[in-house]
Amino acid sequence: MTTIVGRKIIVESCAKMNQASPKGIFYLVSTPIGHLKDITYRAVEILKEVEWILAEDTRHSAILLNHYGIVTPTKSLHQHNEAERLAWIIERLSHGDHLALISDAGTPLISDPGGVIVPELLRAGFLVKPVPGCSALITALSCAGLSSEAFCFLGFLPAKSSARLTMLEHYQYETKTLIFYEAPHRLLETLYALKKVWGGERSVVVARELTKTFEQFQRGSLAEVCDYFEQHQDQVRGEIVLLLAGAPERELSLIEAERVLKILLKKLPVKQAASVAADITGLRKNILYALALRLGGESELLVDEI
């Protein structure tokens, strides 16, 4: 089964073969995000016991493996070869080998490789097991000082500025804490984009170099944090997690009202638009009328006429 005729054919044939008793186990092993000691005893045991370790960057992972005396052979699995590795992985599992997937840092599949392989293995009937541990987004959230009751993880934002803004605007009214990963060379550009969409007052946290020697949590308003990194560009390096406070409910109501008014004002006069917007949002008509005027509507009527 070393030749890929088509991924679907391979997966379907393996599913039939493994319906009775899937053989090898595919482990998803979390590794440290910085400090080498942030790994579980079980993770070390699994990495020593499996027949193969699939690593995002075998040279990078060698530092961790050597530290714990793990001599299991490694093979690369990254975004550019993930689909190509499927046949080999299925062949090894079918022969009873246990495999482990690790990323450069943290939990596999969380903005890391594995998203192509795992669904296919599950579809083929193989057992996929997690070995939990570090995750940069949870580590950052726990110490950010923002609400952790509910959050929305968006991974890496699009590299192109127009696509980035479009995505951010989609979450403009989100009340949950928003969490992003970002590359150092795009940090300031992303902070400017956040400021453009949410204004300068929203609270933000930049978590950098987590668990490492130069770990940093830079907290403040978007305006303050933008200013800080403009003045300390030498610190814009390392792995970065961005956390943005969600919209307060009151602010959300006004933002939503503005959105509704912009639509209504294209078709209706100010007074009627304010009245309809009041029915939709539940806000007072005089507040909405004043907002409509600020948005550029006609101003023949006075607020107290409503």
Contacts in CASP RR format, 6 or more apart in sequence:
PFRMAT RR
TARGET T0000
AUTHOR 0000-0000-0000
METHOD contacts of the structure
MODEL  1
MTTIVGRKIIVESCAKMNQASPKGIFYLVSTPIGHLKDITYRAVEILKEV
EWILAEDTRHSAILLNHYGIVTPTKSLHQHNEAERLAWIIERLSHGDHLA
LISDAGTPLISDPGGVIVPELLRAGFLVKPVPGCSALITALSCAGLSSEA
FCFLGFLPAKSSARLTMLEHYQYETKTLIFYEAPHRLLETLYALKKVWGG
ERSVVVARELTKTFEQFQRGSLAEVCDYFEQHQDQVRGEIVLLLAGAPER
ELSLIEAERVLKILLKKLPVKQAASVAADITGLRKNILYALALRLGGESE
LLVDEI
1 10 0 8 1.000
1 13 0 8 1.000
1 14 0 8 1.000
1 87 0 8 1.000
1 90 0 8 1.000
1 91 0 8 1.000
1 94 0 8 1.000
2 87 0 8 1.000
2 88 0 8 1.000
2 91 0 8 1.000
3 87 0 8 1.000
4 10 0 8 1.000
4 84 0 8 1.000
4 86 0 8 1.000
4 87 0 8 1.000
7 83 0 8 1.000
7 86 0 8 1.000
7 120 0 8 1.000
10 86 0 8 1.000
10 87 0 8 1.000
10 90 0 8 1.000
10 124 0 8 1.000
11 90 0 8 1.000
11 120 0 8 1.000
11 123 0 8 1.000
11 124 0 8 1.000
12 124 0 8 1.000
14 90 0 8 1.000
14 94 0 8 1.000
14 124 0 8 1.000
14 125 0 8 1.000
14 126 0 8 1.000
15 123 0 8 1.000
15 124 0 8 1.000
15 125 0 8 1.000
17 94 0 8 1.000
18 94 0 8 1.000
18 124 0 8 1.000
18 125 0 8 1.000
18 126 0 8 1.000
19 125 0 8 1.000
22 93 0 8 1.000
22 125 0 8 1.000
22 126 0 8 1.000
22 127 0 8 1.000
23 93 0 8 1.000
23 94 0 8 1.000
23 95 0 8 1.000
23 96 0 8 1.000
23 126 0 8 1.000
24 92 0 8 1.000
24 93 0 8 1.000
24 94 0 8 1.000
24 96 0 8 1.000
24 97 0 8 1.000
24 98 0 8 1.000
24 99 0 8 1.000
24 126 0 8 1.000
24 127 0 8 1.000
25 93 0 8 1.000
25 98 0 8 1.000
25 99 0 8 1.000
25 126 0 8 1.000
25 127 0 8 1.000
25 128 0 8 1.000
25 129 0 8 1.000
26 89 0 8 1.000
26 93 0 8 1.000
26 98 0 8 1.000
26 99 0 8 1.000
26 100 0 8 1.000
26 101 0 8 1.000
26 117 0 8 1.000
26 118 0 8 1.000
26 121 0 8 1.000
26 126 0 8 1.000
26 127 0 8 1.000
26 128 0 8 1.000
26 129 0 8 1.000
27 46 0 8 1.000
27 50 0 8 1.000
27 98 0 8 1.000
27 99 0 8 1.000
27 100 0 8 1.000
27 101 0 8 1.000
27 128 0 8 1.000
27 129 0 8 1.000
27 130 0 8 1.000
27 131 0 8 1.000
28 100 0 8 1.000
28 101 0 8 1.000
28 107 0 8 1.000
28 108 0 8 1.000
28 109 0 8 1.000
28 118 0 8 1.000
28 128 0 8 1.000
28 129 0 8 1.000
28 130 0 8 1.000
28 131 0 8 1.000
29 43 0 8 1.000
29 46 0 8 1.000
29 47 0 8 1.000
29 100 0 8 1.000
29 101 0 8 1.000
29 102 0 8 1.000
29 108 0 8 1.000
29 131 0 8 1.000
30 39 0 8 1.000
30 40 0 8 1.000
30 43 0 8 1.000
30 102 0 8 1.000
30 106 0 8 1.000
30 107 0 8 1.000
30 108 0 8 1.000
30 130 0 8 1.000
30 131 0 8 1.000
30 132 0 8 1.000
30 133 0 8 1.000
30 134 0 8 1.000
30 135 0 8 1.000
31 39 0 8 1.000
31 43 0 8 1.000
31 61 0 8 1.000
31 64 0 8 1.000
31 102 0 8 1.000
31 103 0 8 1.000
31 104 0 8 1.000
31 105 0 8 1.000
31 106 0 8 1.000
31 134 0 8 1.000
32 38 0 8 1.000
32 39 0 8 1.000
32 64 0 8 1.000
32 105 0 8 1.000
32 106 0 8 1.000
32 134 0 8 1.000
32 211 0 8 1.000
33 105 0 8 1.000
33 106 0 8 1.000
33 134 0 8 1.000
33 135 0 8 1.000
33 136 0 8 1.000
33 139 0 8 1.000
33 210 0 8 1.000
33 211 0 8 1.000
33 239 0 8 1.000
34 105 0 8 1.000
34 210 0 8 1.000
34 211 0 8 1.000
34 212 0 8 1.000
35 211 0 8 1.000
35 212 0 8 1.000
36 63 0 8 1.000
36 64 0 8 1.000
36 67 0 8 1.000
38 133 0 8 1.000
38 134 0 8 1.000
38 211 0 8 1.000
39 64 0 8 1.000
39 68 0 8 1.000
39 133 0 8 1.000
39 134 0 8 1.000
40 131 0 8 1.000
40 132 0 8 1.000
40 133 0 8 1.000
42 131 0 8 1.000
43 131 0 8 1.000
43 133 0 8 1.000
44 68 0 8 1.000
44 70 0 8 1.000
46 100 0 8 1.000
46 131 0 8 1.000
47 53 0 8 1.000
47 65 0 8 1.000
47 68 0 8 1.000
47 70 0 8 1.000
47 72 0 8 1.000
47 100 0 8 1.000
47 102 0 8 1.000
48 68 0 8 1.000
48 69 0 8 1.000
48 70 0 8 1.000
48 71 0 8 1.000
48 72 0 8 1.000
49 98 0 8 1.000
50 72 0 8 1.000
50 97 0 8 1.000
50 98 0 8 1.000
50 99 0 8 1.000
50 100 0 8 1.000
51 72 0 8 1.000
51 73 0 8 1.000
51 92 0 8 1.000
51 97 0 8 1.000
51 98 0 8 1.000
51 99 0 8 1.000
52 72 0 8 1.000
52 73 0 8 1.000
52 74 0 8 1.000
52 75 0 8 1.000
52 92 0 8 1.000
52 97 0 8 1.000
52 99 0 8 1.000
52 100 0 8 1.000
53 61 0 8 1.000
53 65 0 8 1.000
53 70 0 8 1.000
53 72 0 8 1.000
53 73 0 8 1.000
53 74 0 8 1.000
53 75 0 8 1.000
53 99 0 8 1.000
53 100 0 8 1.000
53 101 0 8 1.000
53 102 0 8 1.000
54 74 0 8 1.000
54 75 0 8 1.000
54 76 0 8 1.000
54 77 0 8 1.000
54 85 0 8 1.000
54 89 0 8 1.000
54 99 0 8 1.000
54 100 0 8 1.000
54 101 0 8 1.000
54 102 0 8 1.000
55 61 0 8 1.000
55 74 0 8 1.000
55 75 0 8 1.000
55 76 0 8 1.000
55 77 0 8 1.000
55 102 0 8 1.000
55 103 0 8 1.000
55 104 0 8 1.000
56 76 0 8 1.000
56 77 0 8 1.000
56 78 0 8 1.000
56 102 0 8 1.000
56 103 0 8 1.000
56 104 0 8 1.000
56 112 0 8 1.000
56 113 0 8 1.000
57 76 0 8 1.000
57 78 0 8 1.000
57 104 0 8 1.000
58 74 0 8 1.000
58 75 0 8 1.000
58 76 0 8 1.000
60 104 0 8 1.000
61 74 0 8 1.000
61 102 0 8 1.000
61 104 0 8 1.000
62 74 0 8 1.000
64 70 0 8 1.000
65 71 0 8 1.000
65 72 0 8 1.000
65 74 0 8 1.000
72 100 0 8 1.000
75 85 0 8 1.000
75 88 0 8 1.000
77 85 0 8 1.000
77 101 0 8 1.000
77 113 0 8 1.000
77 114 0 8 1.000
77 117 0 8 1.000
78 113 0 8 1.000
79 113 0 8 1.000
82 113 0 8 1.000
82 114 0 8 1.000
82 115 0 8 1.000
82 116 0 8 1.000
82 117 0 8 1.000
83 116 0 8 1.000
85 117 0 8 1.000
86 116 0 8 1.000
86 117 0 8 1.000
86 120 0 8 1.000
89 99 0 8 1.000
89 117 0 8 1.000
89 121 0 8 1.000
90 121 0 8 1.000
90 124 0 8 1.000
90 126 0 8 1.000
92 99 0 8 1.000
93 99 0 8 1.000
93 121 0 8 1.000
93 126 0 8 1.000
100 131 0 8 1.000
101 108 0 8 1.000
101 113 0 8 1.000
101 114 0 8 1.000
101 117 0 8 1.000
102 108 0 8 1.000
103 112 0 8 1.000
103 113 0 8 1.000
104 112 0 8 1.000
105 134 0 8 1.000
105 136 0 8 1.000
105 239 0 8 1.000
106 112 0 8 1.000
106 133 0 8 1.000
106 134 0 8 1.000
106 135 0 8 1.000
106 136 0 8 1.000
107 132 0 8 1.000
107 133 0 8 1.000
107 134 0 8 1.000
107 135 0 8 1.000
108 114 0 8 1.000
109 115 0 8 1.000
109 118 0 8 1.000
110 135 0 8 1.000
110 137 0 8 1.000
111 155 0 8 1.000
111 156 0 8 1.000
111 181 0 8 1.000
118 128 0 8 1.000
121 128 0 8 1.000
122 128 0 8 1.000
134 211 0 8 1.000
136 181 0 8 1.000
136 207 0 8 1.000
136 210 0 8 1.000
136 239 0 8 1.000
136 241 0 8 1.000
137 153 0 8 1.000
137 155 0 8 1.000
137 179 0 8 1.000
137 181 0 8 1.000
137 241 0 8 1.000
139 207 0 8 1.000
139 210 0 8 1.000
139 211 0 8 1.000
139 241 0 8 1.000
140 179 0 8 1.000
140 205 0 8 1.000
140 207 0 8 1.000
140 210 0 8 1.000
140 241 0 8 1.000
140 243 0 8 1.000
141 148 0 8 1.000
141 151 0 8 1.000
141 177 0 8 1.000
141 179 0 8 1.000
141 243 0 8 1.000
142 148 0 8 1.000
143 207 0 8 1.000
143 217 0 8 1.000
144 177 0 8 1.000
144 205 0 8 1.000
144 207 0 8 1.000
144 217 0 8 1.000
144 219 0 8 1.000
144 243 0 8 1.000
145 205 0 8 1.000
145 219 0 8 1.000
146 177 0 8 1.000
146 203 0 8 1.000
146 205 0 8 1.000
146 243 0 8 1.000
146 244 0 8 1.000
146 245 0 8 1.000
146 246 0 8 1.000
147 176 0 8 1.000
147 177 0 8 1.000
147 245 0 8 1.000
147 246 0 8 1.000
148 177 0 8 1.000
150 175 0 8 1.000
150 176 0 8 1.000
150 177 0 8 1.000
151 176 0 8 1.000
151 177 0 8 1.000
151 178 0 8 1.000
151 179 0 8 1.000
152 171 0 8 1.000
152 174 0 8 1.000
152 176 0 8 1.000
152 177 0 8 1.000
152 178 0 8 1.000
152 179 0 8 1.000
153 179 0 8 1.000
153 180 0 8 1.000
154 167 0 8 1.000
154 171 0 8 1.000
154 178 0 8 1.000
154 179 0 8 1.000
154 180 0 8 1.000
155 179 0 8 1.000
155 180 0 8 1.000
155 181 0 8 1.000
156 180 0 8 1.000
156 181 0 8 1.000
156 182 0 8 1.000
156 183 0 8 1.000
157 164 0 8 1.000
157 167 0 8 1.000
157 168 0 8 1.000
157 180 0 8 1.000
157 182 0 8 1.000
157 186 0 8 1.000
157 190 0 8 1.000
157 193 0 8 1.000
158 164 0 8 1.000
158 167 0 8 1.000
159 186 0 8 1.000
161 189 0 8 1.000
161 193 0 8 1.000
164 190 0 8 1.000
164 193 0 8 1.000
165 193 0 8 1.000
165 196 0 8 1.000
165 197 0 8 1.000
168 193 0 8 1.000
168 194 0 8 1.000
168 197 0 8 1.000
169 197 0 8 1.000
171 178 0 8 1.000
172 197 0 8 1.000
172 198 0 8 1.000
172 247 0 8 1.000
172 255 0 8 1.000
173 247 0 8 1.000
173 252 0 8 1.000
173 255 0 8 1.000
173 256 0 8 1.000
173 259 0 8 1.000
174 246 0 8 1.000
174 247 0 8 1.000
175 246 0 8 1.000
175 247 0 8 1.000
175 248 0 8 1.000
175 249 0 8 1.000
175 252 0 8 1.000
176 246 0 8 1.000
177 243 0 8 1.000
177 244 0 8 1.000
177 245 0 8 1.000
177 246 0 8 1.000
178 243 0 8 1.000
178 244 0 8 1.000
178 246 0 8 1.000
179 241 0 8 1.000
179 242 0 8 1.000
179 243 0 8 1.000
179 244 0 8 1.000
180 190 0 8 1.000
180 241 0 8 1.000
180 242 0 8 1.000
180 243 0 8 1.000
180 244 0 8 1.000
181 239 0 8 1.000
181 240 0 8 1.000
181 241 0 8 1.000
181 242 0 8 1.000
182 190 0 8 1.000
182 240 0 8 1.000
182 241 0 8 1.000
182 242 0 8 1.000
183 240 0 8 1.000
184 236 0 8 1.000
184 237 0 8 1.000
184 238 0 8 1.000
184 240 0 8 1.000
185 236 0 8 1.000
187 206 0 8 1.000
187 229 0 8 1.000
187 236 0 8 1.000
187 240 0 8 1.000
187 242 0 8 1.000
188 226 0 8 1.000
188 229 0 8 1.000
188 230 0 8 1.000
188 233 0 8 1.000
188 236 0 8 1.000
190 242 0 8 1.000
191 204 0 8 1.000
191 206 0 8 1.000
191 222 0 8 1.000
191 225 0 8 1.000
191 226 0 8 1.000
191 229 0 8 1.000
191 242 0 8 1.000
192 226 0 8 1.000
194 202 0 8 1.000
194 204 0 8 1.000
194 222 0 8 1.000
194 242 0 8 1.000
194 244 0 8 1.000
195 222 0 8 1.000
195 223 0 8 1.000
195 226 0 8 1.000
198 222 0 8 1.000
198 244 0 8 1.000
198 247 0 8 1.000
199 222 0 8 1.000
199 223 0 8 1.000
200 221 0 8 1.000
200 222 0 8 1.000
200 223 0 8 1.000
200 226 0 8 1.000
201 221 0 8 1.000
201 222 0 8 1.000
201 223 0 8 1.000
202 221 0 8 1.000
202 222 0 8 1.000
202 244 0 8 1.000
202 245 0 8 1.000
202 246 0 8 1.000
203 219 0 8 1.000
203 220 0 8 1.000
203 221 0 8 1.000
203 222 0 8 1.000
203 244 0 8 1.000
203 245 0 8 1.000
204 219 0 8 1.000
204 220 0 8 1.000
204 221 0 8 1.000
204 222 0 8 1.000
204 225 0 8 1.000
204 242 0 8 1.000
204 243 0 8 1.000
204 244 0 8 1.000
204 245 0 8 1.000
205 217 0 8 1.000
205 218 0 8 1.000
205 219 0 8 1.000
205 220 0 8 1.000
205 242 0 8 1.000
205 243 0 8 1.000
206 216 0 8 1.000
206 217 0 8 1.000
206 218 0 8 1.000
206 225 0 8 1.000
206 229 0 8 1.000
206 240 0 8 1.000
206 241 0 8 1.000
206 242 0 8 1.000
207 216 0 8 1.000
207 217 0 8 1.000
207 240 0 8 1.000
207 241 0 8 1.000
207 242 0 8 1.000
207 243 0 8 1.000
208 214 0 8 1.000
208 215 0 8 1.000
208 216 0 8 1.000
208 217 0 8 1.000
208 218 0 8 1.000
208 235 0 8 1.000
208 237 0 8 1.000
208 238 0 8 1.000
208 239 0 8 1.000
208 240 0 8 1.000
208 241 0 8 1.000
209 215 0 8 1.000
209 216 0 8 1.000
209 237 0 8 1.000
209 238 0 8 1.000
209 239 0 8 1.000
210 239 0 8 1.000
210 241 0 8 1.000
216 235 0 8 1.000
218 225 0 8 1.000
218 228 0 8 1.000
218 229 0 8 1.000
219 225 0 8 1.000
222 244 0 8 1.000
229 235 0 8 1.000
229 236 0 8 1.000
247 255 0 8 1.000
253 281 0 8 1.000
253 283 0 8 1.000
254 283 0 8 1.000
254 291 0 8 1.000
256 281 0 8 1.000
257 277 0 8 1.000
257 281 0 8 1.000
257 283 0 8 1.000
257 287 0 8 1.000
257 288 0 8 1.000
257 291 0 8 1.000
258 291 0 8 1.000
258 295 0 8 1.000
260 277 0 8 1.000
260 280 0 8 1.000
260 281 0 8 1.000
261 273 0 8 1.000
261 274 0 8 1.000
261 277 0 8 1.000
261 288 0 8 1.000
261 291 0 8 1.000
261 292 0 8 1.000
261 295 0 8 1.000
262 295 0 8 1.000
264 272 0 8 1.000
264 273 0 8 1.000
264 276 0 8 1.000
264 277 0 8 1.000
265 273 0 8 1.000
265 292 0 8 1.000
265 295 0 8 1.000
265 296 0 8 1.000
265 297 0 8 1.000
268 276 0 8 1.000
269 298 0 8 1.000
270 289 0 8 1.000
270 292 0 8 1.000
270 293 0 8 1.000
270 297 0 8 1.000
270 298 0 8 1.000
270 299 0 8 1.000
270 300 0 8 1.000
270 301 0 8 1.000
271 289 0 8 1.000
271 301 0 8 1.000
271 305 0 8 1.000
271 306 0 8 1.000
273 288 0 8 1.000
273 292 0 8 1.000
274 285 0 8 1.000
274 286 0 8 1.000
274 288 0 8 1.000
274 289 0 8 1.000
274 291 0 8 1.000
274 292 0 8 1.000
274 306 0 8 1.000
275 285 0 8 1.000
275 306 0 8 1.000
277 283 0 8 1.000
277 288 0 8 1.000
277 292 0 8 1.000
278 284 0 8 1.000
278 285 0 8 1.000
278 288 0 8 1.000
281 288 0 8 1.000
285 306 0 8 1.000
286 303 0 8 1.000
286 304 0 8 1.000
286 306 0 8 1.000
289 301 0 8 1.000
289 303 0 8 1.000
289 306 0 8 1.000
290 303 0 8 1.000
293 299 0 8 1.000
END
